[in-house]
Amino acid sequence: MNQDSLLILEDTFKKYYFDNFDLLHVPNDSHEREFAYKKFNSKLYRHIALKSDKELHLLLMTQVPSDVYCSNARYSFPTLSMNAKDWQNADLIFDIDSKDLQLQCRNSHTCIKCLDCNAFSTSNSKCHKCNSHRFKVIVLLCKYCIAAAKKEAKKLCILLINNLGINKQNIFVYFSGNDGFHIHVNDSQYQLLGSRERADIVDYITLRDGSTINNNNRPEIKNSTKLKYNQTRIGVVSNNTEIKNTSSVIKTNVKTVEKNTQYVIKSIIDPNVTTDIHRIFRLPGSINSKSGMSKVLCKNLNLFDPLYDACFIDDCPTQILASCPIRFRLKDKKFGPFENERITVPKYVAIYMICKGLAEISQL
């Protein structure tokens, strides 16, 4: 990334945070959370305390981060080293990424950038120009990826409500800002669970590790070495589920479910995200530097279009040097392909392509 590209990213991100303070808030329990941020072309800064929206806004204006994060965990001492933080509990969070869905459309909107000669190609095996096998893979989001990721998010939400007894009001679906959705579960009966028990939940949702379908068309976990509690299993969890924070396993009240209850067979999630009880997650409302789009709450998932609704950058004409062998859509407009071309595009397109590594600010 050249210096002019870096400067326009910093200026654009700073303007976004100034104009959209209302989208960014610290959690109500911010004094128990760890915050972190990353600057452009720099390292990650973490173990930070933010006690108010005012402190968050000051950080955004003074540091101009490329990415902002907040822990799903609550700690007694969030600014200390990881071993000294004194973990209390953590929200349950799921990540649905379109790259994990094995979609047939993927190849049509994926290209590579050679790390040896900087040539772009739609090949996924080697550089067409110098035959190098050293390359960076670049994927642009398409409507089919969005539809498939939405479908998984809907299935997961139904499963969380009907099968795991989580209150619908405690489930929040966010577009991640790049390639999928984050599902946050707040104030649930599962907050005290550690990594191993959360892995059991992942096994249940994804049908891993001995999970099967029983005669009632719902998942069961059988023969799991991690589940040893008097022949109960994470089958169907009622709303009055009791969680014991001992060594600690999931104690469930398995009840007969009404015939009209809907069951979801399986949902595809990233297991590492859910089992990591110390993970820091992108702060809602902040920009994802991989795309220039924002992590935003999906109030109506059916109508939500991330390629429009998560794109907050203005349309000021911006000149770039673009190399993009595939066509893409932003804000209901189509762009590309471009082959080392100096073009003028709306700023939101320029920022998107610079973040993806497909363009630089043009230097005449």
N, C-alpha and C positions, 0 to 999 in steps of 0.2 A: 504494500500500500504506500503510495507516494504521500508527501507531506500535505499537498493540497487536498487529497482525499481524506486524510486524517483530520484536517482542520474543518472540513465541511461536516464530517460526522460529529465532531465535538460541538460545533455551533448549532447543528440541527437538533442534537439530543438535548442540549441546554435549553434551546427554545421550546422544545416539546415539554420538558419538565416545568418550565416557567408557565406555559400556557395551560397545562393540564394537572396542576397541583391537586385538583379535586378528585383525580383518579387514583392518587397514591396516598395510602394511609398506613400507619403502624398498627399492629393488632392491639386490642384492648389490654392484653397482658404483655405489652412490649418490653417491660422491665425484666421479663423472664426469657426473652428470645435473644438469640444471637443474630446479628446482622452482618452482612458482608457486601463488598462491592469490588468490581474489577474496572480498571481504567484501560483505555485503548492502548494496545501494544505494551501492556504492563501486567504485573502480577495481581493475584487475588489478595485483597485485604479483608481479614475476618476477625472474629472475636470482638465485635463492635457493639456498643450499647446505644440504642436510640429510644428515648422515653416519650417522644411526642412527635406529631406531624411536623411541628416547627423545626425540630432537630433533623428530621428526614429531609425536609425541603432545603435546609441549610447545606446538608451534605451534597444534595443533588446540584446545587448552584455552585458550590465551591470546588467540588471534586470532579464534576461532570463525568460520572461513571459510564462505562459501556454497558454494564449489567449490575443489577442490584438484587440482593438475596436476603431471605429471612429463614430462620430455622423452623422446621415443623415441631421441634422439641422445645420443651420448657425446662429451664435450668435454675438452680438457686444462684449460681454465679456465672452468667452467660459470657462475661468478658475474659474469664480465665482460660487456661489451656484445656483441651478436651478432657483430660484425666481429672481435672479439678472442678469442672463445671457443676457436678452433682445433678445428674439427669433426673427429672421428675416424671415426665410423661411426654407423649408426642402425638400430634394429630396423625390420622391415617390418610396417606396420600397415594394416589395411583397415577401412573403415567401411561397414556395411550399414544403411541407414536406410529405414524403411518408407515415408517420404514420397517416395522415389525410385522406388518400385515400381509407381506408377500403378494403385493398387488401387481397385476399384469401391466398396468399403465406405467409402472415405475421407470422402465427403460426409456419410454418416450419423452420423459422430462428429466433425464439424468445425463450429465456430461462430465468429462474429466479435464483437469488442467495439468499439463505435464510439469513436473517439478524440475526438469532439466532444460527444456527449451521454451516453456511457458505457452505452448500451443494448446488450443482447446479442441476437443473432439467428442463426438457422441459415442465413441467406442468405450467399452467398459473393461478392456483387458490391457491395452497398451496405447501409447501415443502414435497417432497415424503419421506424424511427421518424422520423429526420430526413433520410433519403436521402443522408447523407454517404458519400463514397467513401474516407474516411480511417478505417481500422479495423485492429485487430490480429487475426490469425488464431490460433485456439486449437484444437489437435487433441488428442483423448484417444485413448489406445491401445485397440485392440480385439483380440479373439482371432484375427480373420482377418489383421490386420496382423502379429501375433506369428507366426502359422503361416507367412505368406509370407516374413517376414524370416528365420525359422529355415531355411526351404527354401533361401534364397540362401546362408546361412551354411554349410549342409551341402555345397552344390555347390562353394562356394569352397574348403572344406577338402579335398574330394576332388581338386579341380584342383591345389591346392598340393602335395599328396602325390604324386599320380600323374603329373602333367604337369610340375611344377617341381622335383621331387626333394627336397622338404622333409620332414624327419623329423617324423612325427606327434607325437612327444613335445615338439617345439618349437613347436607350435601351441596357442594358448590362446584360447578363445572367451568373451567377456564380454558380458553385457547392459550396454548403455551407461548405463542409469539413466533413459532417457526413451523413445526411439522406435526402437531397433534394437540392433545388436550390433557390438562391436569385436573384430576378429580380430588377435591379436598373434603375430608370428613372431619368436622369439628364437633367437639363436645359429645363424643360417642362413648359407649361402654368399652371401647377397645383402646383407649388412650394409654392405659397402663401396660399394655402388652410390649414385650421385648422383641428383639429381632427374630428369635426362633419361633415364637408364637405367630408373629406376622407372616412368617414363611408358611405356616399352616394355612393361613387365610389365602395366601397366594396360590398354594396347592389346590385349595378348594375352588377358587375362581377359575384357574387355568386347567384344572383336571390333571395336575402333575402329581407324581409321587404316589401312585396307587389309587388315585381318584377314579371312580366309575360312575355310571348312571344306574340308578335303581329303578324298580318297577313304577315308581311314581314320577319318573322323568326328571329327577333332580340329582345333583351330584352327591356322592358319599365318599368319604376318605376311608380306605380300608388298609389294614396292615401297616400303618405309618408308625415308625419307631418314635416319632415325636408326639404322638397322641396317646396318652395313657391315663385315662381318667374314667374308670368304672363303666366301660362300654359306651360312653357317650362320645360323640364326634361332632365336628362342625357341620352338622346336617342342616337343620333349620333352626335359627336362633330367634326366640321370641323377643318382643320389645322389653320384657322384664329380665333380660339376660343379666346375670351377676358375674362380675369379673373379680377374681381373687388375685391380689398381687403377691403371690408367694413365690414359688420357684419358676415360673408361674405358668399354669396352663389355662386354657379356655374352659370354664365351667358353663355348660349350657343347659337350659331347660328345653329339651326337644319336645315339641308339642305337635299334636295332629293339626295339620293346616287345612283350612277350608278348601273345598274342591275348586273354587274359582280363583285360587291363588296362582299367579303366573310364575313359572320357574324359568330361569335362564340357564342353558346348558353350560356355557363357557364364555369367557371374555379374555381377550388377548391384552395383557399388560406387561410392563417392564418389571420383572420381579425384584430387581435390585433397588428400585426406587422405593417400593413399599416396605421392604425389610430393613432399610437404613434408617435407624432411629436418631441419627445425628446429622442427617442431610440438610443442606441449605437449599431452599427453593427460590426460584425467581419471584420477586415481589409483584403481586398483582398491580397492574397499571404501569409497570416499568417496561422499557423497550428491550427486546431481544436483539443483541448485536449480531446474531447470525442472519437476521433478516431485515432489521429496521422496523418490524411490526411490534405491536404491544401485546403483553399478556393481559387479556381482558375477560371479564365475567360474561358468560353466555346466559343471558336471562331467558332467551328463547332459542334453544339449540337448533330447532328445525329451521328457523329463519336466519340464523347466524351465518354470515359469509366472512371468514377471516380475511380473504383477499380484498375486502372492502371495509368491513367493520373494525378490523384491527390495524388499519393503515391510517395513521393520524398525521403524517407528514404533509406539508402543503404542496401545491402544484406549481411552484415558481419554476420557470424554465431554467434548466441546468444543463451545461454542456459536459459530456463525458466521452471518453474513449472506450467503446464497448466491444467485447468479444463474447458472444453468447450464441452457441449453435442451435439452441432450442427456443421455441416460441413460448411465451408465458402471458398470464393475465393478471392485471392489478386494477382495482376500481373499475371493473367492467370494460377495460380497454386492453387490447392485445399489443404486445411488443415483441420485437425480434423476428427472426434471428438476426444477429449482427456479427460481422467478421472484421474485427479491428477497425471499427468505424467511429468517426467523430460525429456525434449526433446530439441534438438537443431534446431533452425529455423532461417531464414534470419531476420535481425534486424527489417525490416519493419513489419514483422509478429509479432515479439515480442512486438514492440511498440504499434501496433494496439490492441493486446490482453491485454496488460497492461492498456491502456487507456480505454478499454471496461470493465475492471475488471475481465478478464478471465485468467489472468496469473500474476505471480510475477517472478522477477529474482531469479533463483534457488540458494539456499544456501546449499552447500554440508556439 
